[in-house]
């Protein structure tokens, strides 16, 4: 322990004052002639020892209070002597700016501690500053006022804290400084284990190697800033109920799940649901225990694509997760053109489509009537059922229809002229193979679907309805790849292809099985993934599960995927008796125009490129709802909800095995709170003790 | 001198009272106290049949005229009471009550008043001291005894360090049996020893009145700070923080007062609290009228309890 102002310690000599006073007071007395000495002697004999002890205790308390005040003025420091010139270092200050740092003002406390460290560091120290994983200074800065100003300007942007990246950036900033000076990385964090990825030892191994290659290697220190009180936190999660796509003018149900992710029970405040400028209100009148949840349901009618947003009122420690939004893609009632090369199947398909709620209209024609169709763009779907051949005019129109995003389903049957179909370029997603009764194949590419199917399997009406339903609603799809920045993105209904460079990629969708059969589900892609079916987690990180899926029963799928490297993709794979191994098709998204497209949104420099079926965001997206305009599906960028749940603190011993120099007991710590409490206790204790002693002695004076 | 201890105002008050102790006494002369014998007193007792040799002056002619026999009127004998008034001269009686007076001065005033009362009603009274070097003024019922007593009292000095109990034990022999004894002092001694000494008066059939002289300032320790308490009976000194021992001292003092009061009652001694907050004549008046005044000037509850306990017990 050292002192910032050791000269104050001279004042410790003042301890002689209460001691001297103690003895001086005892000797200076005024003489009083007294008659009843007999009783005074009795009293003195009875209380002499206790009075002496009490007086001694009082004197000790006074001495201790004086010592504590003097030590506080001298400002003790544990560990490294901050005034020692040998301790001049290049220090990288890493500030955790994750959502959980909002709890109990941890972010502000972190900034205060960092500022204090900067202000009281030895002359010659230089600082770099890393917030989240962004370096504020590319190399250490010696001008303290610049560093302090930068710290004062910081705001909590509540992203996900990735300790691995942050330490890497911090090490890189230190490596730009001249060699030979001591180096230190101080991480101000709430030590939530989530951001530390301790279960990925290969990452830490590479980081350690990188740090050990630095000259000299930096010492990593941890300033743990934990909340002082039990956390009060409710998080809300708005989701759409399983069902068919949202069709214009039809009601859709939304579920708001309120989870108590804090440490104390809480009665949720009022709940609001907003859609299209209309706000409805609800309430949950009971207390939600920690770990428990409550659910509220809202029903809304959409006329066009947009957002639904829900939030709860009433303060808790983390406001970021009190609001949830989802984007809703609203589809016009699809117009379907049935071209029947086989009459019975056409009629069955028409009846099936009529039975499906939400279909706008069905037109059934023969192949010969195809030439009279003015424009295929009037239809969302064109279904060719065993059409033997197409004229050159019709095949050209269908090619344009497909390129423009139109949905073409080609069902191959025994009457189909396979060679002719294979000669069509840009219409079918794959080569057509020779058909036989036992064949079964389905190929989807772009907006075109090629189906080869046993006709006998389609003839029973019961199985034909879901088959058509699946084709129209679930499998008519434009696959869309999305690459996002720091935040996760939620698209309305469907899969996300493409990994964010960091953080969580969240996919949601609805799967309607055609047959009741055992289906094996697995996740394909690097990184970790979690799959929930109707709220039940079926895949944890890796592996697969065989589930008995039921025909026509929609299943709500939710996928959380954590890519290991930027640009990664994942796919949900299914495999069953009726379904060959392949990616589960996506929910239908809004069709795009063909060709590359770039748009800039505000001053964020957000670019979207349409390249086949690909969206690319060059910059991290700010959390919130994004509607980029006509022809682009609205989407929501969310915070990682886990960041608002303060889990188990970091296991320091575990961390030390990854970074040997890490130390939670950092070198410069001022015992401010403890000392202040001690002084307060002693300063209050002395008069309290004196009062108590006076009271017990009778207070006759 | 006489005017100091017996100012005219005090004398005027005392003239209204007579001091009679309970019980009958066979004194050497005529006085105001009832004797067990019949004699020439003013109080009629009974009629008795005339027998030869009776004084004819005692014949009740009226009663004899109503009957056929002669009757003699019999009167109670009234006699005087040989008494002794003894003053405690132990050092503790030297406690200053104000700038000029001490507890001994207060005891002198009480003694002078008692001597005046006794002599005025024809009782031979001796004056003496205890608790120090013992001296005495022989008993006399002559009016000059008052002046002699006052002169004697003025020679007394509170400086003894002897034990009041030991000294008290010798007093019964200095007063005739059946006589009255008035003891005035603070009696700071072991209550058990005092009780033992007081029992001797009973053996001698002497009637004893104790005037327990207590100063208000004695009941509690003085306020604040460290005080060097100097013993008035010896050269010893105790230096203590008065506040630290206040409660213990008051308790010890209170216990002593209760114990001494109890010792008096058990020995058949009439106990009178003589608080110096009252004048001596007020104390005498309260004693003579049987109304001991409560000491309302005491504000400390422990002290009040200490000084009031005898009165409460008596009432």
Interface residues (C-beta under 8 A of the other chain):
Chain A: X25 X26 X27 X28 X29 X30 X31 X32 X33 X34 X35 X36 X37 X38 X39 X40 X41 X42 X43 X44 X46 X47 X51 X54 X55 X694 X697 X698 X699 X700 X701
Chain B: X91 X92 X93 X94 X95 X96 X103 X186 X188 X189 X215 X218 X220 X221 X222 X223 X224 X225 X226 X227 X228 X229 X230 X231 X232 X233 X236 X237 X238 X239 X240 X241 X242 X243 X244 X245 X246 X247 X248 X249 X250 X251 X252 X253 X256 X300
